[in-house]
Amino acid sequence: MRTVVVTHFALKQIDSIYNYYLERVSKKIAEKIKLELLYAIKTLKNADVEWQEDEQLKYLNKNHKRLICGNYKIIHYCSQVENIVYVTDVFDSRQNPIKVKG
């Protein structure tokens, strides 16, 4: 089992998604989506699963991967030395992919 670390930026993105659905749809839907994202992030502990490489972030040379959860991409990379997965972003895949570069 690996350790999963969610960056401050990724947590802010999850909060932003939650607040969006809270204001525009309902608290029930907002909580459902947030729980789905958190559960998906928890699955990154499994070292036996190989996730899909994210082509948009190749230029960073950190071997970023993506995990799709509904309409969202969970961007992460693994430090093999520390055996830690860093979740760096949660991105709405319905947006322009160029925005993921920052």
C-alpha positions in Angstrom: 0.0 0.0 0.0 1.1 3.5 -0.9 0.5 6.7 1.0 -1.6 9.2 -0.8 -1.0 13.0 -0.3 -3.5 15.4 -1.7 -1.9 18.9 -2.3 -3.5 22.1 -1.1 -4.4 23.0 -4.7 -6.2 19.7 -5.3 -8.2 20.1 -2.1 -9.1 23.7 -3.2 -10.3 22.2 -6.5 -12.5 19.6 -4.7 -14.0 22.4 -2.5 -14.6 24.5 -5.6 -16.5 21.6 -7.3 -18.5 21.0 -4.1 -19.4 24.7 -3.8 -20.4 24.9 -7.5 -22.9 22.0 -7.1 -24.1 23.2 -3.7 -25.0 26.6 -5.1 -26.4 25.5 -8.5 -27.9 22.0 -7.9 -28.3 20.7 -4.4 -26.4 19.8 -1.2 -27.1 16.1 -1.9 -25.5 16.1 -5.3 -22.6 18.2 -4.1 -21.9 15.7 -1.3 -22.3 12.7 -3.7 -19.7 14.1 -6.2 -17.3 15.1 -3.4 -17.5 11.6 -1.9 -17.0 9.9 -5.3 -13.9 12.0 -5.8 -12.5 11.2 -2.4 -13.2 7.5 -2.8 -11.5 7.5 -6.2 -8.4 9.3 -4.7 -8.4 6.6 -2.0 -8.0 3.9 -4.7 -4.6 5.4 -5.6 -3.2 3.5 -2.6 -3.3 0.3 -4.6 0.2 -0.1 -6.1 -1.0 -3.0 -8.3 -3.1 -0.8 -10.6 -1.4 1.2 -13.4 -3.1 4.4 -14.3 -3.2 6.1 -17.7 -0.5 8.6 -18.4 -1.6 12.3 -18.9 -0.2 13.5 -22.2 -0.8 17.2 -21.3 1.7 17.1 -18.4 4.6 15.2 -20.1 6.7 18.3 -20.2 7.0 18.2 -16.3 8.8 14.8 -16.5 7.2 13.5 -13.4 5.2 10.8 -15.1 1.8 12.3 -14.2 -1.1 9.9 -14.5 -4.9 10.5 -14.6 -7.7 8.8 -13.0 -11.2 9.5 -14.5 -14.0 9.9 -12.0 -17.3 11.0 -13.7 -16.6 14.3 -15.5 -13.3 14.8 -13.5 -9.7 13.9 -14.0 -7.7 13.3 -10.9 -4.1 14.2 -11.8 -1.4 12.5 -9.8 2.2 11.1 -9.8 4.0 8.6 -7.8 7.3 9.0 -6.1 8.8 5.5 -6.3 11.5 6.3 -3.8 9.1 7.4 -1.1 6.2 5.1 -2.2 3.9 8.2 -2.1 1.2 9.2 -4.6 0.8 13.0 -4.9 -2.6 14.2 -6.1 -1.9 17.6 -7.7 -5.1 18.5 -9.4 -8.8 17.6 -9.9 -9.8 18.9 -13.3 -13.2 19.1 -14.9 -12.6 17.2 -18.2 -15.4 19.2 -19.9 -13.1 22.2 -19.9 -10.4 23.0 -22.5 -7.5 20.6 -21.8 -5.0 23.4 -22.2 -6.2 24.8 -18.8 -4.7 21.8 -17.0 -1.2 23.2 -17.7 -1.8 26.0 -15.3 
